Amino acid sequence: MLKPKKANGHKHGNYLIMTHRSAPTTNPNCQRIYSKPADAYTRTTPVTADEQVIRSRFSAVARAVAARKKDLSHVASDLAAFNAQKETGYKTLKSYLWSVCGAAYDQNNG
């Protein structure tokens, strides 16, 4: 139904999460509702060094994928390479570009 959200630095409202069981059963209670406090999704531990590395890699690869999709000099070669591996590898061009840019990032940053 509703999940906790943060808008403009302020946590809003009553938060309910409802699930409906669709599996066949003889129990007539097929719905469950959970109430969450406003700070349910507040992180309780500091960000570790490994998480910082993963976050910085994700950000860098995401920027590289966005730039490569807009770069007209790579479009034809990327489409050709993607179509060549499509049956046995990545199913979308975006996932293929993520693998290419991720491998390039890993090679450059060890």
N, C-alpha and C positions, 0 to 999 in steps of 0.2 A: 504494500500500500504506500507507505512513505518511508523514506530513509533519511537519516540525518544529513543535512547539508549546511554548508557554511557560505553565507552570502554577505559581502561587504564587511567581513570581519566579525559577523554576528551569527551565532547559532540559533536556528529557528525551530520553534514548535515542538509538538509531541511526535515522537518517532515510533512508528509501528512497522514491523515487517511481518507480512502474512504469507504463509505457504499453504498450498492446497495439494493434498495427496491425491494423485490420480490412479494409483495402483489399486487393483481390485482387492477388497477386504470385507470382512463382516462387521468391522468396527464402524459405527456411524459418525465418529469424530474424524472428519477428513480435513479439517482446517486447523492450523495453529497460528496464533498471533503472538509475536514477541515485542516487548517494549524495550527500547534502547534509551539510555540517558543521553543528554546533549553532547557529552564529551566521549562518547563510545569510540570514536575513531581518532582520538587524540593519541599521538605516539607517546609511549612511556619511556622509550630507550633512545639514547643518542644515535645518530647516524654513524655507522662504523666506517673504517677506511675502505674496506672492500665494497661497501655500498656506494661510497663516493666515486670509486673507480668505475663501477658498473654504470652509475648515473652519468658520469662524464663521457663514457664510451657511447652510451645510448644517445645522448644529446649530439655528440659529434657525428655519429653515423646517421642520425635523423636529418641533420643539416646537410650532410653529403648527399643523401638520397634525394632530398628536395632540390638541391642545386643540380644534381645530375639529370633529374627529370626535366628541368627547364633548359638545360644546355643542349642546343640543337646539334652540336657537333657529335654528341654521343647517341642521339636517338636512333639512328639507323643501325649502328653497330650493336647497340643494346637490344633492339628488337630482333635482329637476326640471331644473336647469341641466345636470347630468351626462347625464341621459337625453335631453335635447334635442340634445346634441352627440355622443352615443355612436357613431352610425354613421359620422361623418366625423372624429372627433377622438380623444380619449383613451378607451381600452377599459376601464379600471378606475376606480372611484371614487377610489382612493388616488392614482393618477397624475394624475387631474383636480385633486384637492385640492392636490397638490404644485405643479401649474402655477399655481393660484389663489394659494396662499400664497407661492410664489416670486415671482410678479409683484407682490404686495403688498409683500413685503420689498424688492424692487428699487426700487419706487416710493418707499418711505419712506427708503431708505438710499442712493439715488442710484447 
